[in-house]
Amino acid sequence: MSVSVESKLYRLLHGDRDAADRLIGAIRVRNPDKSEQWCWDKAIFDLERDRH
């Protein structure tokens, strides 16, 4: 996992690491065949999409 991806997700969640863990966990459960990187990218994509 790249540090910039982690930082971006935490920034989008205003530093709430527990929320990030829950979000990544939920994405992993729904997409067990996807990579860790994909799950983090998906979380960021979903948050950005929902904010616009």
C-alpha positions as CSV (number, residue, x, y, z in Angstrom):
1,M,0.0,0.0,0.0
2,S,1.4,3.4,-0.9
3,V,1.7,6.0,1.8
4,S,0.0,8.5,-0.5
5,V,-3.1,6.3,-0.9
6,E,-3.3,5.8,2.9
7,S,-2.8,9.5,3.5
8,K,-5.5,10.4,1.0
9,L,-8.1,8.1,2.5
10,Y,-7.3,9.3,6.0
11,R,-7.6,12.9,4.8
12,L,-10.9,12.3,3.2
13,L,-12.1,10.8,6.5
14,H,-10.7,13.7,8.5
15,G,-8.1,11.4,10.2
16,D,-10.6,8.8,11.4
17,R,-8.6,5.7,11.1
18,D,-11.3,3.5,12.7
19,A,-13.7,4.6,9.9
20,A,-11.1,3.8,7.3
21,D,-10.6,0.4,8.8
22,R,-14.3,-0.3,8.8
23,L,-14.7,1.0,5.2
24,I,-11.7,-1.1,3.9
25,G,-13.1,-4.2,5.8
26,A,-16.5,-3.8,4.3
27,I,-15.0,-3.5,0.8
28,R,-12.9,-6.6,1.4
29,V,-15.9,-8.6,2.4
30,R,-17.8,-7.6,-0.7
31,N,-14.8,-8.1,-3.0
32,P,-12.7,-10.9,-1.6
33,D,-10.9,-11.5,-4.9
34,K,-9.6,-8.0,-5.2
35,S,-6.1,-6.8,-4.0
36,E,-5.5,-4.6,-1.0
37,Q,-4.5,-1.7,-3.3
38,W,-7.8,-2.1,-5.2
39,C,-9.8,-1.9,-1.9
40,W,-8.1,1.3,-0.8
41,D,-8.5,2.8,-4.3
42,K,-12.2,1.8,-4.3
43,A,-12.7,3.4,-0.9
44,I,-11.2,6.7,-2.1
45,F,-13.2,6.5,-5.3
46,D,-16.5,6.0,-3.5
47,L,-15.9,8.8,-1.0
48,E,-14.9,11.2,-3.8
49,R,-17.9,10.2,-5.9
50,D,-20.4,10.6,-3.0
51,R,-19.1,14.0,-2.2
52,H,-19.7,15.5,-5.7
